[in-house]
Amino acid sequence: MASSAATLPSKMKAWTYLEYGKSSDVLKLQSDVVVPQPRDDQVLLQVVAAGINPIDFKRMLGMFKNTDSPLPIIPGYDVAGVVVKVGSQVKKFKEGDQVYGDINEKAMDHPTQFGTIAQYTVVAEKLLALKPKNLSFVEAASLPLVIETAYEGLERCHFSAGKSILVLGGAGGVGTMIIQLAKQVYGASKIAATASTGKLDLLKSLGADLPIDYTNQNFEDLPEKFDVVYDAVGQCERAVKAVREGGDVVTIYGAVVPPATTFILTSNGAILEKLEPFLESGKVKPMIDPNGIFPFSETPQAFAYLETGRVTGKVVISII
Ligand code: NDP
């Protein structure tokens, strides 16, 4: 399936935008984009699948244009693909390796112009890991940004075995990973999580002990308080009311109310390597929305679906 270095094309197809705006207005398919060349510490990947995330459309709207790379931009952070060329300093990977990762080390600090919704992309080797053998490329592409975010947040709030956690936004890309990691990797004593009525069974199947229907219950009114509250929705003001005294609150979106903390993900292939046993054993599973796999040609539809804010788990674009 993969091209070898000798047969690589010089031009490729890629979805690009030349100006900031709504995805339905600005995303265009180009068929004559120059295939990027890997620097010394990078590999060139033939992209098989690309996961998309809210940051892709926020970036497209120009929400952090002061720290963005110049236009035109090929969107896409998450990738699963095959190594087709390696830079001179690359040690971990060779041509033919099947890898995955989030290609932007700093999500909002000059993410690359050459994203993953393209036939080829370049990425620093330290941001990648070998694809777990039991996962398809589409499944692997659904993981990096959200699983690394879930992990970084749990580390930042000192999560550990025996602690309880409340996850706000348990059915989203990040939330589905927070629940699974809290249970399978950290050994949570109790997991509560919020979603709308139709998604409560999903929360249970992921490992939540207490699914909370946010359409008819206010989590902050529960008598029970939690060791950790992980806010993946942007409800920090309410989140801090649900934590026990001395507990930790972490939020990944919106206003930050003390004592909560926030962070912007730092991508790192080492996190994927650390989590590999949990993925290979099936203890932690990719969670792709039942209508969430789109062909390359339907990338605008994939964005329109993600932009509803109602997806369950992830949306992934199948490039090949
Ligand atoms: P998703 O688009 O996957 O989230 C969609 C989910 O959110 C849906 O399943 C929906 O469930 C749920 N949801 C929406 N409103 C609520 C609510 N009031 N209560 C509970 N659940 C709700 O987003 P992601 O999980 O990928 O990302 C979440 C946020 O975190 C985004 O704003 C993203 O930009 C940000 N983020 C920040 C990062 C960082 O480094 N700081 C990294 C990654 C993400 P339902 O249909 O039931 O409402």
Residues whose N, C-alpha, C, O or C-beta is under 5 A from the ligand:
A	BS01	NDP	P54 I55 T149 L168 G169 G170 A171 G172 G173 V174 G175 T194 A195 S196 K199 Y214 A232 V233 I252 Y253 F263 I264 L265 L306 G309 R310 V311 T312 G313
